[in-house]
């Protein structure tokens, strides 16, 4: 079973995404900010990370940089409500950039593609 680290500071979205992705057959671990995400990567190396950008304590962009400096092969999907970050060169290190939607089809399809499922 593939493990996905879901990093999202909005508790309702976190629960929705966790439930939806669990139903797809993934083991889901969660973090509510970038700093917590760094600890989760060390504790339980995930197969893929879905990362929000705007979060307290440490932004998604900063945590992506730190994670990739240690674990270059982990695919990362930026999942944010803001399209403006797509132009930030730091976001280019992610494997995909998806705008949040109540329809999780695009996110689920990209996860399957990146995990080779």
Phi, psi and omega in degrees: 000129180283142180254131178244130172268119180255117183246110186205130182272343177276115186299322180293316178294321179301314179295317179299310182296318180299314180297312182297316182285330174296321178295337177279355177098016179262149170276123185249126169246151187232157172215150183253003173199171184297323180295316178297324179299319179301317178296320181294324179296322179290316182295314190215088185305110183282162176277338182201152179235133171251117191238128170282166180257303183278105180216157177288165176070306178207130182290163177297321181298314180295317181291326176300314179302316181291319180295313183291337177292335180257327187227080187292340187267354180286120176292139180234131174250121172280127180233101187222161177276351187251116178285342185297333181289345180299333180275349179284120185301335178295332180284345181292342179287345177285155181279340179202155180228112184237131177280133181302143180209156175287341175266113185270011183302312181299317179296313180299318180296319180292322177299313179301317180298312183290331179270355180069029183270000000 
